[in-house]
Amino acid sequence: MSGVLTWGDHGEFIYEGRFANNTFNGRGVLKTADGTYYGDFVNGHKHGVGEMYSPEGALVFRGNWLNDVPESAGVNYSQLY
């Protein structure tokens, strides 16, 4: 199932994508004050291939994620500036 979920006092968290077992599972987009993540989710966590962008839209990290943590095998673009 796909859908959109908005939460927070002022709608500061927005998820759009696949759901399974009442949580984020599959491909999706998560927008927060910290930036936007495009990629895979497993049981509500960033897990698999994904990209994180800053609130200004700059690419911060591209690669694999494991339980919300970017793995070192990816490219950390924030360190290139």
Secondary structure as GFF3:
##gff-version 3
##sequence-region A 1 81
A	DSSP	beta_strand	2	7	.	.	.	ID=ss1
A	DSSP	beta_strand	13	20	.	.	.	ID=ss2
A	DSSP	beta_strand	23	32	.	.	.	ID=ss3
A	DSSP	beta_strand	35	42	.	.	.	ID=ss4
A	DSSP	beta_strand	45	53	.	.	.	ID=ss5
A	DSSP	beta_strand	59	66	.	.	.	ID=ss6
A	DSSP	beta_strand	69	70	.	.	.	ID=ss7
A	DSSP	beta_strand	75	76	.	.	.	ID=ss8
A	DSSP	three_ten_helix	77	80	.	.	.	ID=ss9
###
